Structure formats: C-alpha cells, structure tokens
Amino acid sequence: MIPTLNSSVKERVRDWARTTGRIIFSWKMLAMFAFGFASGFPFYIVKDVLKAWMTDANVDLTTIGIFSAVTMPYTLKFLWSPVMDRYVPPFLGRRRGWILIAQIGLLIAISVIGQFSPDRYLLWIGVMAVAIAFFGASQDIALDAFRREYLTDEELGFGTGVWMNAWRLGMYVSVGIAFFLADSGVDWDSIHLVLALMMLTGIATTVLVSEPAVNAPAPGSMRDAVILPFLEFFKRDGALIVLAFILLYKIGDNMAGAMNIPFILKMGFSKTEYFIIVKGIGMLGLFGGVLVGGAIMIRLGIAKSLWTFGVLQAVSTAFFAFLILIDHDSALWANHREHVLSLVVGFEFFATGLGQAAYATYMAIKTNKQFTATQYALLTSLMAVPGAVAASLTGFMAEHLGWVNFYIICALLAAPGLFLLLRIAPWGATNEELDVEHQ
C-alpha cells in the first residue's frame, strides 16, 4: 500500500505552497528585480567597461591599474550613509528620494564620461569615474535600506535572492552591451549614452513603487545620525557575537573560492574548460542557490536556513578534496573528468548561493529601521574584510599544506560561524525573535 500524507501535513504543505506562491509572484518581487539590476549595472561600468575602453585607447597598463581605485566609494559608502538616514529629500520620501537623486546622478555621469577622450582628458575621465562610483554606492545605500523596510521578514529571504540574481544580471548586461557594441564598431561616446539610458528602468521603478511605511522617525541631527546607530547596535545583547558571526560565517567558503582558478588549471583543465564550467555551470548553480535559498527561507525561517546552508557550504568545499583523492588513472576520471568537475563546482556554487541568501537576509533584519542605511552599510563593509584578508593567505596555505589539506581546512572553518549560531540564532528561533524591530 502506498503511504499517504495525513490531513494536517497536507494542510501545512498547501499553506506553505500558497504563501510561497503569493510571495514569489508578487509585484514586490518585480520591484526587487528592477532595483537589483539598477544596483549591479553601474559598478561594472567603472570596474570592467572603463578598463576595456582605456585599453582600446592604448592607455598604458600602469595608468589602467591606478584607475582600479575609482571603485573605492563602494568600500567607503558607510562614511556618508548617515546623511541619507538623517535628511529626507523634499520629494518621494526618505528612501525613494535619495534613490532617485543617485539614479539621476548616474544617468548624467555615465553620459558625460564617454564624451571625453582617454588620450587627452584622463583627469576628467577619472573625475567622472569617481562620480559614477559615488552615485552608484549612494544608490546602493538607499536601495539596501529600501529593501529592508519595504519587505516583511517573510518576504525578505526570497526578495534578497531575486535582488542578488538581478544584480549579477546587471553586471553581465553592462559589460556585454559595451563589449558587443565596441566590437561592432560603435564609438565609446555612443556606448556610454546607451549605458546611461539603461538607468531609466531603475528610475521608472523608483517613481512607481510606494515609499516603505516606517514608524521609526529619522535621526534628529547629524550627530544622532552618526553616533546613535553605533550606540543602538552595541547596546544590544550579544552585539559582539553578531559581528563575529558576520565576519566568520562565510570565511571558509570565500577562502576556497579564491583558489578556484589555480586549482582547476593545475588539475589539467584548459582555460576554456574552466570558463565553461565555472562561469557557465557554476554561475547557474549560484543563481539557482540564491533563489532556492530564498524560497526555502519562507518555510524554514532564517535561523534554520543559516544552520542548514552553513553545513552545506562546508560539505561542498570538502568535495574539492575529493577531486584530488579520486584515482586519476581510473576510467571514471579519464572519460568523465569534465562531468565530475561540473558536479562539484555546480554543487559548491549552489551551496554558496544558499548561504549568501540567508547571510544577507540575516544582516538586514539586524538593522534598526531608524538607522537602516548606516547600519547596513557598515555590516556589508565589515562582511568584505575577512574574505579579502584571508584570501591573501590562501596561496601560501595551498602551496605548503597541499590541496587536500587546504580544502579540508577551509571546510572546517565553517565551524566557528556555526558555533556562534548557538548564541545568536538557535535552531528553533523564529524570524520575529531575530528581528531587532520585534525585540
């Protein structure tokens, strides 16, 4: 006899399906997609498109390298985020007003930068590139705060997943359009005008969506806007443990990812195989992981998701050691090595996407809505620190410990972050218990 689900289980499944469907197919998710796209688009104009343009103009490599510093406003955005918490523009509200100001600034700056010739006006190109980065980072400050305040805790996980994938799509579109048009013989001034017009999607979304309803008032002064976000955060029970968790949760996963290229190439795979597997299958896995992670969070909640996805991240990292231990003289490896690598890479990127969705959602709910812009900007800046520092050690570790030990250590580095979850997000904790607005 085929077992059947009892009525209570069936009802829970139906409730989850209805809730998930309502969230996934809501207009809010369409807004998250449009805003995520608008967020990812400008960053790669100054990160990749600018370098390609300067290379076409035969600018020397030293100068091109120096221009990499123009993205610095994205790292330092927390410095002016209090301004965007404190002051409310006279139109559209505190969040949408600042979003629109930044988007108009991007539209103008992207249009103008292409009108300068790299062989004559490098200084002005540098000024405009910094302006693009500044307005792009400012847009991110306001958009991150908007997402936190616009979505409910139940919607935040999937909304963050949609946002992340749209951000990456914006990256691909900005670079793809620029490179395709350049190869087709279109002048760079026209290319930048086309790129600038892409910002109209974000502007239209800003005008059409509603301003988030927030009960907490804006800070009463700039002093309050700068000081109170820190005081409020550090007065919380377990604030230092939360910071330690943010620093440690993905450190092993990030360290393992930093060695992807040398590991795969030293395994005997070609650069083309690397590109197809990692940038193709891997990116699909990442996209899927972020979306699936967001959907799972609707059912499991944030705490259980952090636990589950953290373990999966560690397991997926350990699988890279398996690629070394497998018999490379076996028929399996000889005939299916690309398939084996694709499975391992796809799983690793999928698990990374799961973890990213839960990680970003957790950081969002740990912000106080009175200071969302400042606190979220600080937390995301802190998030990038350990990965960058630890990545600098990965080459030394791999060379002196060997690949197997390196990946096992990276997998074990998930343990400190999971241990901290015992204190800040125990297995049975609800989203409301984690959210500072409900504490």
N, C-alpha and C positions, 0 to 999 in steps of 0.2 A: 504494500500500500504506500502511495506517495504521501509523505507528511505534508500537512497544510498549516499555514500560519493561523494562530488564534485571532479572534476578532480585535483584541486590544493591540496586538502587534500590527495588524493590518491598518488599524486606525492611525497608529503612530506613523507608519510609513506614508499613508495618504496625507497626513498633516505635514510631514516633512516635505513631501513632493509638492504640495500646494504652496507652502511657504517658500521653498526654493524657486519654484516657477515664478511666483509673484515677484521675487527679488530680481531674478536673472532677467526677466523680460520687462522690467520697469523702465520708465523714462529716465530715472536717476542713473541707471547704468549707461544709457546712451550719452548722458552728460559727462559721466566719468570717462568714457571712451574719448569723447571730443577733447576734454581737458587734458587727459593723459597724452594724447597726440600733440596738443599745443605745447605741453611741457617738454617732451623729448625732442621736438623739432629744432629749436634754436641752439641747443647745446652742441649738436654735431655740425652746425654751420661754422662755429668757431673752433671746434676740435678737429674736424676732418676736411670739410669743404675748403676752409681757409688755406690749409696746407697744400691741397691739390692745386688751388688757384695760384699760390705763390710758386709752386714747382713749375707749373706751366709758364710762368713769367720769368723762369730762370733765376729766381732769388736764391742766394747761397744757403747751404744747409744750416750753417751756424745761425743765421737770422731766422730761418724757419723754426729751428729748435727753440730760440728765445721766445718766439710768438706762442709757444705752448703755454706760457704763463698767463695768457689773456683769459684763461678759464678760471683764474683764481677767485673771482667773485662767487662762484658756485661753492667754493670751500669756506669762504668768509661771510656767507649770507647772514649768519646769526648776528653779525655786528650791527646791521640796520633793521633787523626784524622787529625790534621794539617799536620803531617808528610806525610800522604797519599794524601793530596792536593798539598803539596809543591814539593815532589820528584816524578819523573817519572822513573819507572824501565826501564832497557835497552832492554826490550822485551815486546811486546804485547800492550804497551801504558799505560797511567796513571791509568786507571781503571782495565783493564784486567790483567795488570802486577801484581798489588797488590792482585787482587783476586786469581791469580794462586799461588803467594807466600804463601798466607794464606792457600790455599787448600792443598798444598804440606806439609806445617807445620802440618795441621790437620791429613793428612794421616800418617805422621811419628809419631806424638804424640799419636794418638789413637792406633796405632800398638804397640808402646813401653809400654804404661801404663799397658796393660794386661800381660806383661811379668814379672811384679813384684808381689810378694805375699803379700796380706794385713797383714798377721801375722808377717812379717819380714821387709817389706820395705814401711811402711806407709808414711814416709817422701818423698820418691821418687814418690810414687803414688800421693801425694799432689802436688809435683812439676809438674808432668806431667798433672794432672787435671787442674792446673792453666794455663799450656801451651795450653791445648785444649781450655779452655775458652778464652785465649788471642787471639789465632789464629781464633777461631770462631767469636769473637767480631770484629776482624780486617777484616775478610771476610765480615761481615755484613756492616761495614763502607763502604768498596769498592763496595759491591753489591747494597746498597741503593743509592749510588752516581751513579752507572751504570744505575740503573732503571730510575732514574730521567732524565739522559742525553740521554738514549737510546730510550725512548718512547716519542712520541709527547704528547701535552696536551690532545688531543682527545683520545689517546691510554692509557693514564696513569691511568685512573679510572679502566678500566677493567683489565689492566695489574697488578695493585695493588691487585685486587680481586683474580686473578689467583695466584699471589705470596703468599698471605696470606693463601689460602687453601693448597697450596703445602707445605708451612712452617709447617702447622699442620700435614699434611701427613708425612713429615719428622720426626716429633716428634713421631707419632704413630709407624712408621716403626722402628725407632731406638730402642724404648722401646720394641715393640712387638717382633722383631727379637731376641733381647738379652734375654728376658724372656722365649721365646719359646725354644731357644737353651739351656738355662740353665736348664729348666725343663726336657729337653730331655737328660741331662747328658753330654752335651758338656762342655769342660773346658773353664774357663773365658779367658785364653790367646787366644784360638782359636776364641772365640766370638768376642774379640776386633779386631782380624785380619779381620773377616768378616765385622764388622762395618767400619773398615778403608777402605776396598775395596769399600764400598758404595760411598765414596767420588769421585770415578772415574767418576761417572755421571756428577758431577759438573765440574771436571777438563776437561772432553771432551767438555762440553758446553762452557767453557771459551776459549778453543782453537778454536772452530768452529765459534763463533759469532764474529761480527765485533766490533771494538772499536767505541764508540759513537763519533760523529763529534761535537766538541765544539769549538766555536770561541774564548771564553774567555781563555787567557793564564793562566798557573799555576802561583801561587804567586812567586815573585822574590826572596824571602828569607824566612827563618823560622819565622822571626819577622812579616813579612807580613802575613804569613800563620796563625799565632796565633792571631794577632791583627785585621787585616783587615776584617775577617768575622764578628766580633762584630761591628766594626765601620760601615761597609756597612749595616748591618741589622738595627742598631739603628738610622741611619740617615734617614731611610725610614719614610714616613708619616704614622703615626698610628702603629709604631712598637710595642709599649707597649700594644696597644689594641689587636694586633695579638697574643702576648704572653699570655695575659689574656684569650683570646678565647681558645688557646691550653690547658690552664690549666683548663678551666671550661666546655668545650663543652660536655665532657662525664663523668663529676664528679658524677652526679646523677645516671646514668646508672651503673657506677663502684661501687658505694656505695650499690645499690640494689643487684648487683651480689655477693657482699662479704657476704651477709646473706642468700644465696640460700640454703646451706646445713642445717643450724639450722632451718630455716623457714619450709622447706619441711618435715624434720624429726619431728618437733614439730606439724605439721599438721596431724601426724599419719601415714605417709607413711614409708615403710621399706627402709632400705639402698639399697636393691636390686631394689626396685621401683625407688628410687632416681637415681641410676646408669643408669637404662634403659631409664628413661625419660630425665634426664639432659644430661648424656654423650652420649645417643643414639639420641633421637629425637632432643634435644637441639643442639647438635653438627651438625646434618644435617641442622637444621634451620640456624645455624651460617654460614656454608659453602654456603648454598643457598643465604643467605642475602648478603654475600660478593660478590658473582658472579652476582647476580641480581642487586645489587647496582652499580657495575662496568658497567654493560650493560646500566642501566638507565642513568648513568652519560654521556654516549655517546650522548644521546638525550637531557637530561635536562641541562647538564653542571654542573659544580661543585657548584656554588652558590645556584641554586635552589635545588640541591640534599642535600646540607648541611641543608637547611631550612626544607625540607620535611622529611628527615631521622631523624633530631633532634626532630621534633614533634612526629614522630612515636616511637622513643626511650622513650619519656616521657609517651605516651599513654600506651605502652607495660609495663612499670614499674608500672603504676597505676593499671593495671589489676591484679596485685598480691593482692592488697587490696580487689578486688572483691572476691578472694578465701576465705577471712575471712568473708566477709559480706554475702556470699551466705548461705542459710539455710542448715546446715549440717545434719538436720533430714529429708530433702526432699528426694524424690525418685531419683531425678536427681543426687544428691551427692552420695547417697547410691549405686546406680547402675553404675554411670559413673564418679566417682571421678578421676580415673586414666586418663580418656579421657579429663576431664576438665583441669586437671593439665598439661597434654601433650599439649593441645591447647595454654594455657597461656605461658608455658615455650618455646614452639616452636616459638610463635609469638615474645616473648621477645628476644630470641637468633637471630631470623631473623632480627628484628629491630636493634639489636646490630651489626650484620654483615653489614647491610646497612650503619650504622653510621661509622663503622670502615673504610669501603672502602672510603667514602667521606673525612673523617678526615685525613687519611694517605695521600690521594691524595692532599688535600689542603696543608698539611705541605710540601710535595715535591715541589709544584710549588712556595712556598715561599722561596726557596733556590736559591741563585745566583750560576750559574754553575761554576764560578771560584772557589767557596768555598763549593761545594755541600757536600763533605764528612763531613766537620767540622760543617756546619750549620745544616745539617740533623741529625747528631749525637747529637748535642745539643738539638734540638727540640724534638727528640724522648726520650731523657733522661728527659727533663722537663715534657713530657707527662705523665711519670710514677709517678711523685711526688705527685700530688694532690690525685690520686686514692689511693696510699699507705697511705698517711696521713689521708684522710677521712675514709678509710676502718677501721682504728683503732678506730673510734668513732661510728661505726655502731651498735656494740653490745650494747653500752650504750643507744643509741637512741631507738633501738628496745625494750629494756627492760623497759625504763622509759616512752616512748611515746605510746607503743603498736604497733603491726604490721601494722594496718591500717594507723595510722598517719605516721609511718616510711616510708611506701611506697608512700604515698601521698607527703610527703616532698621530697623524692628522685625524684619523677616525677616533682615537681615544681622547683627543682634545675636545670632543663634544661633551665629555663627562662633566667638566666644571659648569658649563651652561645648564645642563640638565639638573645637576645637583642644586643650583640656585633656584630652579623652578619649584623645589620643595617648599621654599620660603615665600616666593612671590606669586606663584600660580600653581598651587597643588592640583592634583588630577581632577578633583570634583568641583573646582571653583567655577562659578558662573561668570558670564561676561559682565554682569552688573557688579559683582563683587570685585572685579579687576578694574573697572572704570572709576577714575577718581571723582567723576561727577556724581556717582552713586554712593560714595564712601562717606 
